Amino acid sequence: MRFIDLHVHSNCSDGTFSPSDLVAYALKKKLAAFALTDHDTTAGLQEAIHAAEGTGLEVIPGIEFSTEYQGKDIHIVGLDIDYQSDFFQSRLYEFKNSRDLRNKKMIAKLQEYQIAISWDNMKEMFGDAMWTRAHFAKYLMEKGYVSDIDDAFTRFVGDHAPCFVPREKVTPMDAVRLIRQCSGIPVLAHPLLYHMSSQELGVLADQLKENGLIGIEAIYSTHVGYQEDEMRRFARHHGLCISGGSDFHGSIKPSIDLGCGRGNLKIPYELLVTMRECAKENEKK
């Protein structure tokens, strides 16, 4: 059986591996395919696809959109996206502007807490990568303001911390529609991390499916056995395909490895085949 990973990050967002290094590591791990799904950017896709040429490894062009729904940060993964289309890139530019505005506000809040940080400081440390809260956390750790990444989220940049600023309202429905408009497969990422009730998650899933959602990430690094079973049943009940991913970030999440998560994650290639077939069927409707 061939195994894959449909949720992977590079240093073009908040991972620590370059796109080329991810390809080399995926080959070492004997994966048949992986999806590069950086946050709100496709900057690493060309490098990864080029690095995989002639190796037999399939690099699936992807993205992970950060969206807002009822005060929660909801992530939508897009697979098989037509990332080079002018339409997609123009819409992505709008998403990026939303993130940049949030980041400027977070810098201002951190400055209120006597933290020496500026846009230029962040750019010097992280360059043109798509900055996320993990970048702010790493900055705080590197500069000695916190002991580790978790401490940074707890004290400064987590959802309930004083320097957190929500994104401007890009909804998960917006992201799903955009992915479908660009021939992609939209997937609701790590559904249990939103701490919704079954009823609340069901309402969200149904709204997303009305807008073109194809899959849900039932197989995920932090899911224990009963949680994966629960999400598989949830997917069947709501007419969604099963997707899976490690959410690999490199040293940012050292306990999560590419392709196998915390050690026992297994995502068969057949799941991707099924999602592709479902996406084609939806296009005919």
C-alpha positions in Angstrom: 0.0 0.0 0.0 1.2 3.5 -0.9 1.0 6.2 1.8 0.7 9.9 1.6 0.5 13.1 3.7 -2.0 15.7 2.8 -1.1 18.5 5.3 2.5 19.7 5.3 4.2 23.0 5.9 7.5 24.5 4.6 9.5 27.6 5.7 7.4 29.6 3.2 4.9 29.8 6.0 5.6 28.5 9.6 7.5 25.2 8.9 11.3 24.8 9.2 12.0 22.7 6.1 12.5 24.3 2.7 10.2 22.9 0.0 13.2 21.1 -1.5 14.2 19.6 1.8 10.6 18.4 2.3 10.9 16.5 -1.0 14.1 14.9 0.1 12.6 13.9 3.4 9.4 12.6 1.8 11.6 10.4 -0.4 13.5 9.2 2.6 10.2 8.3 4.3 9.1 6.5 1.1 5.9 8.5 0.7 4.1 8.2 -2.6 2.9 11.8 -2.4 2.5 14.8 -0.1 0.6 18.1 -0.3 2.4 21.3 0.5 -0.2 23.3 2.3 1.4 26.5 3.6 -0.7 29.1 5.3 -2.2 31.5 2.8 0.6 31.2 0.3 1.7 29.1 -2.7 5.3 30.5 -2.7 6.9 27.1 -2.1 5.0 25.0 -4.6 7.2 25.6 -7.7 10.4 24.7 -5.8 8.9 21.5 -4.4 7.4 20.4 -7.7 10.7 21.0 -9.5 12.7 19.2 -6.8 10.4 16.1 -7.1 10.7 15.9 -10.9 11.9 12.4 -12.0 11.8 11.0 -8.5 8.4 9.3 -8.6 7.2 11.4 -5.7 4.0 13.4 -6.4 3.8 16.9 -4.9 0.2 17.9 -4.6 -0.2 21.7 -5.0 -2.1 22.9 -1.9 -2.7 25.7 0.6 -4.2 26.1 4.1 -6.5 29.1 4.5 -7.0 30.6 7.9 -10.5 31.9 8.2 -12.9 33.2 10.9 -16.2 31.6 11.9 -18.2 32.6 15.0 -15.1 34.0 16.7 -13.0 30.8 15.9 -10.0 30.4 13.7 -11.1 27.7 11.2 -8.6 26.2 8.7 -9.5 25.0 5.2 -7.0 23.0 3.3 -7.1 23.1 -0.5 -5.7 20.2 -2.6 -5.0 20.0 -6.3 -5.5 23.8 -6.7 -4.8 25.6 -9.9 -2.4 27.8 -8.1 -0.9 29.5 -11.2 -4.2 30.9 -12.4 -4.4 34.7 -12.3 -7.8 34.5 -10.7 -6.5 32.4 -7.8 -3.4 34.6 -7.2 -5.4 37.8 -7.3 -7.8 36.4 -4.6 -4.8 35.1 -2.6 -3.4 38.6 -2.6 -6.5 39.8 -0.9 -6.1 37.0 1.8 -2.5 38.1 2.3 -3.5 41.7 2.8 -5.8 40.5 5.5 -3.0 38.7 7.3 -0.6 41.6 7.0 -3.1 43.9 8.6 -3.6 41.5 11.5 0.2 41.2 11.9 0.7 44.9 12.1 -2.0 45.1 14.8 -0.3 42.3 16.8 3.1 44.0 16.6 1.5 47.2 18.0 -0.1 45.2 20.9 3.2 43.4 21.7 4.9 46.8 21.8 2.4 47.9 24.4 3.8 45.1 26.6 7.3 46.6 26.3 8.5 44.1 23.7 11.1 45.4 21.3 9.5 44.3 18.0 8.7 46.0 14.7 7.8 45.0 11.2 11.5 45.4 10.2 12.6 43.1 13.1 10.2 40.4 12.0 11.3 40.8 8.3 14.9 40.5 9.4 14.3 37.2 11.2 11.7 35.6 8.9 12.1 37.3 5.5 9.2 37.1 3.1 7.6 34.0 4.6 3.9 34.2 5.4 4.0 35.1 9.0 1.7 33.3 11.4 1.4 33.4 15.2 4.1 30.7 15.3 6.5 33.2 13.9 5.7 35.7 16.6 6.1 33.0 19.2 9.5 32.1 17.8 10.5 35.7 17.8 9.5 36.0 21.5 11.4 32.9 22.3 14.6 33.8 20.4 14.6 37.3 22.1 14.2 35.8 25.5 10.8 37.1 26.4 9.4 33.5 26.8 10.8 30.1 27.6 9.3 28.2 24.7 6.6 28.4 22.0 3.8 27.2 24.3 4.7 29.9 26.8 4.5 32.5 24.0 1.0 31.4 23.0 -0.2 31.3 26.6 1.2 34.7 27.6 1.0 36.7 24.4 -0.4 35.4 21.1 -2.8 32.5 21.8 -6.6 32.9 21.2 -7.2 34.2 24.7 -3.9 36.0 25.2 -3.7 39.8 25.4 -1.9 40.4 22.1 -4.0 38.1 19.9 -5.8 39.9 17.1 -8.3 38.0 15.0 -8.1 38.1 11.2 -10.4 40.3 9.2 -13.4 38.3 8.4 -12.6 35.8 5.6 -15.1 33.0 6.2 -14.4 29.3 5.7 -17.2 29.4 3.1 -15.3 32.0 1.2 -12.2 29.7 1.2 -14.2 26.6 0.1 -15.7 28.5 -2.8 -12.4 29.9 -3.9 -10.8 26.4 -3.9 -13.6 24.9 -5.9 -13.5 27.8 -8.4 -9.8 26.9 -9.0 -10.5 23.2 -9.6 -9.3 22.2 -6.1 -10.5 19.9 -3.3 -11.5 21.8 -0.1 -11.0 19.9 3.2 -11.9 21.0 6.7 -8.7 20.7 8.6 -8.2 19.2 12.1 -11.9 19.5 13.1 -11.5 18.5 16.7 -9.1 21.4 17.4 -12.0 23.9 17.2 -13.6 22.4 20.4 -17.1 22.6 19.0 -19.9 20.4 20.1 -21.0 17.7 17.6 -24.0 19.8 16.7 -22.0 23.0 16.1 -19.5 21.1 14.0 -22.3 19.5 12.1 -23.8 22.9 11.3 -20.5 24.2 10.1 -19.9 21.1 7.9 -23.3 21.3 6.3 -22.7 25.0 5.5 -19.3 24.2 4.0 -20.7 21.3 2.0 -23.3 23.6 0.5 -20.4 25.7 -0.8 -18.4 22.8 -2.2 -16.6 21.1 0.7 -15.3 17.7 -0.3 -13.5 16.2 2.7 -12.7 16.4 6.4 -9.4 15.6 8.0 -10.5 12.6 10.0 -6.9 11.2 10.1 -4.7 13.7 12.0 -1.7 13.6 14.2 -3.4 14.4 17.5 -6.4 12.1 17.0 -6.4 9.0 19.2 -8.3 5.9 18.0 -11.8 6.7 19.2 -11.5 10.3 17.9 -10.6 9.1 14.4 -13.5 6.7 14.5 -15.8 9.5 15.6 -14.6 11.7 12.7 -15.0 8.9 10.2 -18.6 8.4 11.3 -19.1 12.1 11.2 -17.8 12.2 7.6 -20.2 9.4 6.6 -23.2 11.1 8.2 -22.5 14.4 6.4 -21.6 12.9 3.1 -17.9 13.9 3.2 -14.7 12.1 2.1 -12.0 11.2 4.5 -8.7 13.2 4.3 -5.7 13.0 6.5 -2.5 14.8 7.3 0.3 15.1 9.8 0.4 18.9 9.9 4.2 18.6 9.8 6.1 21.7 10.6 9.6 20.4 11.3 11.2 21.6 14.6 8.2 23.9 15.3 6.3 20.7 16.3 9.1 18.3 17.1 6.7 15.5 18.2 5.0 15.3 14.8 6.8 13.7 11.9 6.2 13.7 8.2 3.9 11.0 7.0 3.4 9.3 10.4 2.5 12.1 12.8 3.3 10.9 16.3 4.3 7.5 15.0 1.2 5.6 13.9 -0.4 7.9 11.3 -1.2 6.1 8.0 -2.9 7.8 5.1 -3.4 5.5 2.1 -3.2 7.0 -1.4 -6.7 5.7 -2.1 -8.2 8.4 0.0 -6.8 11.0 -2.4 -8.2 9.1 -5.4 -11.7 9.0 -3.8 -11.6 12.8 -3.1 -10.6 13.5 -6.7 -13.5 11.3 -7.9 -15.9 13.1 -5.6 -14.7 16.5 -6.8 -15.2 15.5 -10.4 -18.7 14.3 -9.6 -19.5 17.6 -7.9 -18.4 19.5 -11.0 -21.1 17.7 -13.0 -23.9 18.8 -10.7 
